[in-house]
């Protein structure tokens, strides 16, 4: 299991030896947030983190970023609260798989569908 980011990309959490899949997921999530940010200054701050010019800690302490994130976190927590016990088990198993650098259930299902000549099933996974 690799703990280094892809070539040319600085680690988002340089002090933490995270699996590359976790770093990749974090980078993709920040990219989604950057692309959805209405405030140009927030977009620039997220881009600075992605480019390695700023830290996640600095971004997390930014008032405008916090203002943007608060409703997203609340919505995410409501989604978690609404999960059935089976869905919670699947989410936990997917998090474990991601940490081990393995495919998540959605990735396995998508690969199965593509192998049979079908497109992905259901909505794409995203940040919140």
Secondary structure, 3 states (H helix, E strand, C coil): CCCCCCCCCCCCCCCCCCCHHHHHHHHHHHHHHHHHCCCHHHHHHHHHHHCCCCCHHHHHCCHHHHHHHHHHHHHHHHHHHCCCHHHHHHHHHHHHHHHHCCCCHHHHHHHHHHHCCCCCCCCCCCCC
